[in-house]
Every structure is written in structure tokens, then in C-alpha cells.
Amino acid sequence: MVRSRLFVTIAISAVMSIAGLGHRMTASQISTGAGTPTPSAAPPPAKPLPPTTPATVHGRVVAADTGKALHRARVHLQGMGNSNDGLELDVLTDRDGQYRFQAIPAGRYALQSSKAGFLDTSSDQQPGLRYSTISVAAGEARRVDFALPRGAVISGRITDDAGEPLASVQVTALRFNYSSNGVRLFPGNAMPFSGRTDDRGEFRLPGLSPGTYLIVADYQTNAPGESFAMTYYPGTLRFNEARRFRVGVSEQVTASFTMLTARQVRVTGQARSSTGESFQDYRVTLRTETMIGSRVAQLNQRTGAFEFEGVPPGSYTLDVSSNAARMYNARPPEFASVPLDVGDQDVSGLLITTGSGVAMSGRVIFEGNSPRSAVPERSQQPRVYATIVGTNFGMRSLSMYPNNGVIAEDGSFTIRGGLGKVLFRIMTPLWELKSVTLDGVDITDVPYDTTHGGTDRLEIVVTDQRQVVKGRVVDALGRPPNRFVVIAFPSDQKEGAVLGRFVTQSGSANPDGTFELGRLPPGSYFAAALASLRDDAPYDTDFHQSIKERATPFHLSPGESVKLELSLIE
């Protein structure tokens, strides 16, 4: 029997070898001794799966620089359509970097992966990409792999004026964020964005996103007398003298400097209300421009007295505010926000009077025939609102006043509780802001400083004319790209104006490359289509300058529709 099995094996091998000589023979060319075979019928087409058939998304997460699997990396899946709206799932990778989302409905999803020390990365491997989605068909097993780049690192050494290392100093990386209401400072977006120096005076802040930073070192003490003061890199007590520097993806930067010493002083004073009421559940905050080194104390409920010990020299803002956060149906709580310069001598005898803010009123002029409101609900009535510009933490949220800014039948409105710099905007679905003037001066996009007092001379003009910008994006081969972001920004900016209204973007890439931008006021613009866009880029004027030569100029007249053909900027 053994010999028989061996013969059969050899015979089959020989036939296979002969069939492999010369050219490969098809099944119909091999003679079976039964005559010429008839061609087999084509297989029937596969039936499409029901749209409710669950799908799977899976893949692997590795480090971009080494290719090593990342264990316990987080992968986040979020539904982006009607069928999966509200669906959000998170999984952690296993030791091989593998992840899997089981039994999810078909549809569009945003997919992102993250891990401490690495940059969050979207499904098309673009760190910081604002828009990135995948489409998953019914029954599909979709594979998406991630290669996470390491975040930037800022490290250094903190010493005293004798060159000796300082331990236990808090060092923080503050990132400049470009928003619709101006530039703001935020702690770096990675953990840890701050840390303490070790016994050698050394610090290391990993996992930072690309951006512009400044570094501040702080060593707080409540003891009076000379001590180390909050110091900005490269060695200054003043925020406006701090050196800014930019870091790129995975870049490593060194920022070593010496902490300065200064006499720590006492700051004491008293707060009083405009009505003589006691301060129940109130606090006073002595804050810096960056919020690093800020201090909080409770006000004496009966006398309004407050005291801070161990305050280093510098520029501060002293805020008095209520701890309570509630709708202001009755009389709103009072507050105050006062600038304060601290030197090397104690500050005493401060007297601060709180108030409920200023009132700003005027009238709205409607140019057009559209109804003022498309819905009868009071919450949807047209209203004027004031949006805060900058980082004035003494500003109360004006939306907490129920009737603030509601436009009466005669077009009049009043906003109460303002403090700080604000822009005036209108909230209604059918009307567009045209202009805001004060005593005939255009302040539409220039912040109004309420510290100079209230006003009853605002005039706001709105129109039902809208400008429309549509178009199509193609790549270098003239084909619509898989993903893109279109951004429009002004070709010229008025000095002191805020960019908010003049920048818009579209990140929903249609299969045919078409797009439609959001609302833009009349004016001259540039439009650019990019494969990706970092989070703070839309309002960064340096970024605008860097792509202006490759962008497409266009102009919008009142009520005009413009169609653009954009080439993808690689």
C-alpha cells in the first residue's frame, strides 16, 4: 500500500510539472479523455448586503519613527452621519498594537488615535488635521493603520544667579492659540504640559504639538522677603519681554535659563458693593497675564477684606467675583476687574467697588424683506449679543441674563453686564450682519472697550442679502482628491480688527471634489485647498502669508455668488 501511494503522488507531480512547462495551460486545455469541454457558465453576481449588515473597523498603531507597536494606544471612533449620529467608541490597542471595532453600522466616521508622548493622528496620518473621515460599507471589514509621530520636546535646566540647580520649580510651556476672537495663551496640549525640575534643576516637557511657545518658571512661596520670582525664558520678569519660539513635529528644543530673585510683598485691601450688601460666597483672584502664578483668596463676608502674602513683582489683574454660577433671574451678582502693578514694596489700602457692569444699547436696522424670525419661540427671537475678545476673566457671561439683547419691535435693544472688550453680533438665522457703528464710527470688527463706560448710541445694520462661495478642488492630475480642506481668508485686514467674520473653511470633501464655504461678508479674499490644516492655522496671519502666493484671489460683492476652481496645495 505504501508503494501505491508513492506512485500516485509521483504521477500527479509529473502532470503538474508538464503543465508548468512552456506556457501555463488553462483548465480547458487539459485533456481529460472525455472530448472537448464546454465553457463553464459565469458565476452569478453577488447580491448586495442589506444596509443594516454590521461592519468592522480594525488596524494597527505603531510609532512613526521606529515602526514599533504601541501598546495601550487609544483609538476613537465617532459617527458623522444620520445613521450613526451620536455613536462614539473608544478602544485600546493590545501588545501588538492591534485594535478592532466590532459590529458598527455602515456610514461615515471620524477616526483618530492618540497616546501620551505622541501627537494625536487622524485616519489619513495627518497630525492636527481638523477634518478627516472614513466611509464604511455594510458588511465591510475596513482596515486603517496609524503611525503616530512623537510630539515635540522642550527641555532645559533652571539655575539660580550663582549657577546652582534649582529643584521643585514648576516649568510650564504656554502655547499661542489663534482663535476667531484673537490670540490667546493656553498651556501646551500634551500631558504633562508642565512639570517640576529634578535635583539637577532639569525639566522635560514631551508630547507637544507644533506651534509657538513661551516658557515660564514659577516657585511659589507665602513667605515675605526676597525669594525667586516667576521668570520667563530667557530670564525676565515681564511677560512682554519673554522670548517666543516655534517647534515643529518631533522637534527637540532646549530652553535653559536663570530664575530671578525679588522681594515678595503683601497685598491687602477691601472690596465693597455698590449697594452695601455683604459678600456671600465671593472670592478675589490676583491673576497674571498667563494665569501661571495666580492666587485666589476668599473675601471676608462681613467686611470684604482680602489679603495675599508672598506676591512677587509683576503686572496683575485683581478680579472680584461670585463663586455661584446660575441664571440671573433676579439682580445679578456684582463683580470688578482692576489692573494692578506690584513692585518691591507692600501694597495696602486698596479699595475696590464692585458693580453689575455697564449697559450697552442702541437700535437694529433691518435692510430687506425677510421675516425677523422664522420660528415663534422666544429663545429664537432675533437678539444682539456681545462676544468677549481676549482673555479678560473678569467678564461675566452675558448670555446668563435672560433678556439681554432681545430686539424689540422698534429695533431697540439693551445688553447689561458688560466688562472688557467686546464685539457686537446678531443671532438670527435669516439675517446677516452688515455693520456696527458708534457715533458714526465703524466698529464692526474692532472691539469696544466697556471699561470706558456704557453707551446708548450703537447702530447695527443687518441685511437679508447673502454671499455664496462654491467650487471644486482638483489635484495635480485634474482629479478630485480623496480629502481636502478649503480655507478663505481676507486679502487685507484693517488694523486692530478681529479676523472672526472673514475666515471660513470647509472640510467635508465630496466625492466629486465640490465644496461650499460658510458665510462671508463682502470683501476681497484668498481661497486655498489643502490636504490638511492644523487646529490653530485658520486665524494665524503668518500661515495666511505662507500660502498666499499659491492661493486663489476672489472678490465678493453684496449678494454675489462666486464659483471657484482650486488646485490642491500639496
C-alpha positions in Angstrom: 0.0 0.0 0.0 2.9 2.3 0.7 4.3 1.8 -2.8 0.9 2.5 -4.4 0.5 5.8 -2.5 4.0 6.8 -3.7 3.2 6.1 -7.3 0.1 8.2 -7.2 2.0 11.1 -5.7 4.7 10.9 -8.3 2.2 10.8 -11.2 0.3 13.8 -10.0 3.6 15.7 -9.6 4.7 14.8 -13.1 1.4 16.1 -14.6 1.8 19.3 -12.7 5.4 19.7 -13.8 4.5 19.1 -17.5 1.6 21.6 -17.3 4.1 24.2 -16.0 6.5 23.8 -19.0 6.3 26.3 -21.9 3.2 28.3 -21.0 0.6 27.9 -18.3 -2.3 25.8 -19.5 -5.8 26.7 -18.7 -8.3 24.2 -17.4 -10.0 23.9 -20.8 -6.6 23.0 -22.5 -6.0 19.9 -20.3 -7.4 16.8 -21.9 -9.4 14.5 -19.7 -10.1 11.9 -22.4 -13.8 12.9 -22.4 -13.8 15.2 -25.5 -13.8 18.9 -25.7 -15.3 20.5 -22.6 -18.0 23.2 -22.8 -17.1 26.5 -21.2 -18.4 26.9 -17.7 -21.1 29.5 -17.1 -20.1 32.7 -15.4 -20.9 32.8 -11.6 -24.0 34.8 -10.8 -23.3 38.4 -9.5 -23.1 38.7 -5.7 -26.2 40.1 -4.1 -25.6 43.4 -2.2 -25.7 43.0 1.5 -28.5 44.6 3.4 -27.7 48.1 4.5 -28.1 47.0 8.1 -25.3 44.4 7.9 -22.8 45.4 10.6 -19.3 46.4 9.6 -15.9 46.2 11.3 -13.0 48.7 11.5 -9.6 47.4 12.6 -5.9 48.1 12.2 -2.6 48.6 14.0 -1.0 51.5 15.7 2.8 52.0 15.6 5.4 54.6 16.3 6.2 56.6 13.2 9.9 56.8 13.8 10.6 53.2 14.8 7.6 51.2 13.5 7.3 49.6 16.9 3.8 48.6 18.0 2.2 50.9 20.5 0.5 49.1 23.4 -2.5 50.8 25.1 -2.8 53.5 22.4 -6.3 54.9 22.3 -8.4 54.8 19.1 -11.5 56.9 19.0 -14.4 56.3 16.5 -17.2 58.9 16.1 -20.2 58.7 13.8 -20.5 61.5 11.3 -23.9 60.8 9.6 -27.6 60.4 10.3 -27.4 56.6 10.6 -24.7 56.7 13.3 -25.1 60.1 14.8 -24.2 60.1 18.5 -22.1 56.9 18.2 -18.8 57.3 20.0 -16.5 54.3 20.8 -13.0 54.0 22.3 -10.7 51.0 22.4 -7.1 50.4 23.5 -4.6 48.6 21.4 -3.1 45.2 22.5 0.5 44.4 22.9 0.9 44.0 19.1 -0.7 47.4 18.5 -3.9 45.9 17.1 -7.4 47.4 17.7 -10.9 46.5 16.5 -14.4 48.0 16.4 -16.9 45.2 16.0 -20.5 45.3 14.7 -20.8 49.0 13.8 -23.4 50.3 11.3 -22.3 51.4 7.8 -21.6 55.1 7.4 -19.1 57.9 7.7 -16.8 58.1 10.7 -14.1 60.3 12.2 -11.2 58.0 13.4 -8.3 59.2 15.5 -5.5 57.6 17.5 -3.6 59.0 20.5 -1.0 58.1 23.1 0.9 60.1 25.7 4.1 61.5 24.3 2.8 61.2 20.7 0.7 63.5 18.5 -3.0 62.7 18.0 -3.3 61.4 14.4 -6.3 61.2 12.1 -7.2 58.3 9.8 -5.1 59.7 6.9 -2.0 60.1 9.1 -2.2 63.9 9.4 -1.4 65.2 12.9 -3.7 68.1 13.9 -6.0 67.6 10.9 -9.3 69.3 11.6 -11.3 67.2 9.2 -10.7 63.6 8.4 -13.3 60.9 7.8 -13.6 57.3 6.5 -16.6 55.6 4.9 -17.5 52.1 5.8 -19.9 50.0 3.7 -22.4 47.4 5.0 -20.5 44.2 6.0 -17.1 45.7 5.2 -14.0 44.9 7.2 -12.2 48.2 6.9 -8.5 48.3 7.9 -7.0 51.6 9.0 -3.4 51.7 10.3 -1.8 54.5 12.3 1.8 55.7 12.6 1.9 58.2 15.4 4.7 60.8 15.3 6.3 61.7 18.6 5.4 65.1 20.0 7.9 67.9 20.3 10.0 68.1 23.4 11.1 71.2 25.3 13.8 70.6 27.9 16.3 72.5 29.9 17.9 73.4 33.2 16.8 76.0 35.8 19.5 77.6 37.9 19.9 80.5 40.4 22.1 83.5 39.9 25.1 81.5 41.2 24.6 78.8 38.6 23.4 76.3 41.1 20.5 74.0 40.1 17.0 74.7 41.4 14.8 71.7 42.3 11.0 71.6 42.5 10.4 74.6 40.2 7.3 74.4 38.2 8.0 74.9 34.5 5.2 75.4 32.0 5.0 75.5 28.2 2.4 78.1 27.1 1.2 77.8 23.5 -0.1 80.7 21.5 -3.5 79.7 20.1 -5.0 81.7 17.2 -8.8 81.9 17.6 -11.6 83.8 15.9 -11.5 86.3 18.7 -7.8 86.9 18.7 -4.6 85.3 20.0 -4.8 83.5 23.4 -2.3 81.7 25.5 -3.0 78.1 26.6 -1.0 75.5 28.4 0.6 73.1 25.9 -1.9 70.5 24.7 0.1 67.5 25.9 0.4 65.9 29.3 2.5 66.9 31.0 2.5 70.4 29.6 4.1 71.4 32.9 6.4 69.7 35.3 8.9 70.2 38.1 12.6 70.3 37.9 14.6 67.4 39.5 17.5 67.6 41.9 19.7 68.6 38.9 17.4 71.5 38.0 16.4 69.8 34.8 13.0 69.6 33.3 11.4 67.9 30.3 8.1 68.6 28.6 7.3 66.0 26.0 4.4 65.4 23.6 3.9 69.0 22.5 2.1 69.8 19.2 3.8 72.0 16.7 3.3 75.7 17.5 4.7 78.9 19.1 5.5 78.7 22.8 6.9 80.6 25.7 8.3 79.0 28.9 7.7 80.2 32.4 9.2 79.0 35.7 7.4 79.6 39.0 8.4 78.8 42.6 5.6 79.9 44.8 6.1 80.7 48.5 3.9 82.5 51.0 7.0 83.8 53.0 7.6 87.5 52.8 11.1 88.8 51.9 13.3 88.1 48.9 12.7 84.9 47.0 12.6 83.5 43.5 10.1 85.3 41.3 8.1 83.9 38.3 10.6 84.1 35.5 10.0 83.9 31.7 12.5 82.4 29.3 15.3 83.6 28.6 15.3 85.4 32.1 12.8 88.2 32.6 10.0 89.1 35.0 7.9 90.7 32.3 5.5 88.8 30.0 6.1 91.2 27.1 9.8 90.6 27.2 9.5 86.8 27.1 11.1 85.1 24.0 8.7 83.1 21.8 10.0 80.2 19.8 8.4 77.8 17.4 8.7 74.0 17.5 7.9 71.5 14.7 6.8 67.9 14.7 9.0 65.7 16.9 11.5 68.6 17.3 13.6 68.9 20.4 14.3 72.3 21.8 16.5 73.4 24.8 15.5 76.3 26.9 17.8 76.7 30.0 17.7 79.9 32.0 18.3 81.5 35.4 15.4 82.4 37.8 15.5 85.9 39.1 15.0 86.9 42.7 12.8 89.7 44.0 11.2 90.8 47.3 7.9 89.1 47.9 5.3 91.5 49.3 1.9 91.6 50.9 -1.2 92.9 49.0 -4.2 93.8 51.2 -7.4 95.7 50.6 -11.1 95.8 50.9 -14.0 95.3 48.4 -17.4 96.9 48.7 -20.5 96.5 46.7 -22.4 99.4 45.1 -25.4 98.6 47.2 -23.8 98.0 50.5 -24.7 94.3 50.5 -22.4 91.7 52.1 -20.2 89.4 50.0 -21.6 85.9 50.4 -19.6 83.3 48.6 -17.3 85.8 46.8 -13.6 85.4 46.1 -10.8 87.7 44.9 -8.3 86.5 42.3 -4.8 88.0 41.7 -4.0 86.8 38.2 -1.2 87.1 35.8 -1.4 87.5 32.0 -0.7 83.8 31.6 -2.6 82.7 34.7 0.6 81.0 35.9 1.3 82.1 39.5 -2.3 83.4 40.0 -3.6 83.3 43.6 -7.1 83.1 45.0 -8.5 84.2 48.3 -11.9 84.3 49.9 -13.4 87.7 50.7 -14.4 88.4 54.3 -18.2 88.0 54.1 -18.8 90.9 56.5 -16.1 93.4 55.8 -15.0 92.5 52.2 -11.3 92.4 53.4 -8.7 90.3 51.5 -5.0 89.6 51.8 -2.3 88.0 49.7 1.2 87.0 51.1 4.4 86.4 49.2 3.5 88.2 45.9 6.5 88.8 43.6 6.8 92.0 41.5 4.8 92.0 38.2 1.7 93.1 36.4 -1.5 91.6 37.7 -5.3 91.9 37.3 -7.4 91.8 40.5 -10.8 90.2 40.0 -13.6 90.2 42.5 -16.4 87.7 41.5 -19.1 85.4 42.9 -18.4 81.7 43.1 -22.0 81.0 42.2 -22.9 80.1 38.6 -26.6 80.5 38.0 -29.1 82.1 35.7 -29.6 85.7 36.7 -33.3 86.0 37.0 -33.1 88.4 39.9 -30.4 91.0 40.5 -27.1 89.7 39.1 -24.1 89.4 41.4 -21.6 92.2 41.2 -18.0 92.0 40.1 -14.9 94.0 39.5 -11.7 93.7 37.4 -8.8 96.1 38.2 -5.2 96.2 36.8 -2.5 96.2 39.5 1.3 96.7 39.2 3.2 95.2 42.1 6.8 96.4 42.9 9.1 95.6 45.8 7.0 97.3 48.5 3.9 96.1 50.2 0.6 97.2 48.7 -2.1 98.2 51.2 -5.3 100.2 51.4 -6.8 99.0 48.1 -10.5 99.9 47.9 -12.4 98.2 45.2 -16.1 98.9 44.4 -18.0 96.2 42.6 -20.8 96.7 40.1 -23.1 94.8 37.7 -21.2 96.0 34.6 -22.2 98.6 32.1 -25.3 98.8 29.9 -24.9 99.0 26.1 -27.9 99.8 24.0 -28.9 101.1 20.5 -31.1 100.1 17.6 -31.0 97.5 14.8 -31.9 98.4 11.2 -33.2 95.6 9.0 -32.5 96.0 5.3 -34.6 93.6 3.3 -38.0 91.9 3.3 -37.3 88.6 5.1 -39.2 88.0 8.4 -37.2 88.8 11.5 -37.6 85.3 12.8 -38.6 82.0 11.2 -39.8 80.5 14.5 -42.1 81.8 17.1 -40.2 80.5 20.2 -38.8 83.3 22.4 -35.4 81.6 22.6 -35.1 82.0 18.8 -36.1 85.7 18.7 -33.5 87.9 17.0 -31.1 89.3 19.5 -27.8 91.2 19.7 -25.1 89.7 21.8 -21.6 90.8 22.9 -18.8 88.3 22.4 -15.7 88.6 24.6 -12.4 89.4 22.9 -9.1 88.5 24.6 -8.7 86.9 28.0 -10.5 89.2 30.4 -11.5 86.7 33.0 -13.5 89.5 34.9 -16.0 89.5 32.1 -19.4 88.0 33.0 -21.1 85.7 30.5 -23.7 88.0 29.0 -25.8 85.1 27.9 -26.7 84.4 31.6 -29.0 87.4 31.5 -32.3 86.0 30.0 -33.5 89.2 28.2 -30.1 90.5 27.1 -30.0 91.9 23.6 -33.6 90.9 22.6 -34.6 93.2 19.7 -37.9 95.0 20.3 -40.4 95.7 17.6 -39.0 99.2 17.1 -35.4 97.7 16.7 -34.2 98.8 20.1 -32.1 96.5 22.3 -30.1 96.6 25.6 -27.2 94.5 26.8 -26.4 94.7 30.5 -23.4 93.3 32.5 -20.6 94.2 30.1 -17.0 94.4 31.3 -13.9 94.1 29.0 -13.5 94.2 25.2 -16.4 93.0 23.2 -17.7 92.7 19.6 -21.4 93.1 18.8 -23.0 90.4 16.7 -26.6 89.4 15.8 -28.2 86.0 16.3 -30.9 85.2 13.8 -31.0 82.6 11.0 -32.3 84.8 8.2 -30.2 87.9 8.6 -26.5 88.8 8.1 -24.5 91.4 10.0 -23.7 94.4 7.7 -22.2 97.0 10.1 -21.9 98.2 13.6 -21.3 101.9 14.2 -20.9 104.0 17.3 -21.3 107.8 16.8 -20.8 107.2 13.0 -17.5 105.3 13.5 -17.4 101.7 12.1 -16.6 99.3 15.0 -18.0 96.1 13.3 -14.8 94.2 13.7 -12.9 96.5 16.2 -13.5 95.6 19.9 -15.4 98.1 22.0 -13.8 98.6 25.4 -16.5 98.7 28.0 -14.1 99.9 30.8 -14.6 103.4 29.3 -18.3 103.1 30.2 -21.6 102.1 28.6 -23.2 103.6 25.6 -26.7 104.1 24.1 -25.6 105.1 20.7 -25.0 101.8 18.9 -26.4 101.3 15.4 -26.4 97.8 13.9 -27.4 97.2 10.3 -28.4 93.7 9.2 -29.3 92.5 5.7 -31.0 89.5 4.2 -28.5 89.5 1.3 -26.1 86.6 1.4 -22.9 85.9 -0.4 -22.3 82.4 -1.6 -18.9 80.8 -2.4 -18.9 77.3 -4.1 -16.4 75.5 -6.1 -14.4 72.4 -7.0 -11.0 71.1 -6.0 -8.7 69.0 -8.2 -5.2 67.5 -7.6 -2.2 67.7 -9.9 -3.8 65.1 -12.2 -7.0 67.0 -12.5 -8.9 64.5 -10.3 -10.9 65.3 -7.2 -8.7 64.4 -4.1 -9.9 62.0 -1.5 -9.7 64.6 1.3 -9.2 68.3 1.4 -9.8 71.4 3.4 -10.7 74.7 1.8 -10.0 77.9 3.7 -10.8 81.5 2.8 -9.1 84.5 4.5 -9.1 88.2 3.8 -6.5 89.7 1.4 -6.2 92.8 3.6 -7.0 93.4 7.2 -7.9 96.6 9.0 -5.5 97.4 11.8 -6.9 96.4 15.1 -9.7 94.3 13.5 -10.5 90.8 14.6 -10.5 88.1 11.9 -13.6 86.2 13.1 -16.1 87.0 10.3 -13.6 87.0 7.5 -12.2 83.4 7.8 -14.2 80.3 7.0 -13.5 76.8 5.9 -15.0 73.6 4.5 -13.7 70.2 5.3 -16.4 67.9 4.0 -14.8 66.5 0.9 -17.5 65.3 -1.6 -16.5 62.5 -4.0 -16.7 64.9 -6.9 -14.4 67.5 -5.2 -17.1 70.1 -4.7 -17.3 72.4 -1.7 -19.3 75.2 -0.3 -17.9 77.8 2.2 -19.7 79.3 5.1 -20.9 82.8 5.4 -18.5 85.6 4.4 -19.2 89.4 4.3 -18.5 91.3 1.1 -14.8 91.9 0.5 -11.6 90.6 -1.1 -10.3 87.2 -0.2 -7.9 84.4 -0.9 -9.0 80.8 -1.1 -6.8 77.7 -0.8 -7.4 74.0 -0.8 -5.0 71.9 1.3 -4.7 68.2 2.2 -4.7 69.1 5.9 -4.9 72.0 8.3 -3.6 72.2 11.8 -6.1 73.4 14.5 -4.7 76.9 15.0 -3.9 77.7 11.4 -7.2 79.3 10.2 -6.7 82.5 12.2 -2.9 82.6 12.1 -1.9 85.5 9.8 1.7 84.1 9.4 0.1 81.0 7.9 -2.0 83.1 5.6 1.1 84.8 4.3 2.9 81.5 3.8 0.2 80.2 1.3 -0.9 83.5 -0.2 1.2 83.1 -3.4 -0.4 79.7 -4.1 -3.9 80.7 -3.1 -6.7 82.0 -5.5 -7.8 85.6 -5.1 -11.5 86.4 -5.4 -13.9 89.3 -4.6 -17.4 89.2 -3.1 -19.9 91.9 -3.8 -23.1 92.2 -1.7 -25.5 89.4 -2.7 -23.0 87.8 -5.1 -22.4 84.1 -5.8 -18.9 83.1 -6.7 -17.7 79.7 -8.1 -14.0 78.8 -7.7 -11.8 76.1 -9.3 -9.0 75.4 -6.8 -5.9 73.3 -7.3 -4.8 71.2 -4.2 -1.8 72.7 -2.5 0.4 69.8 -1.6 
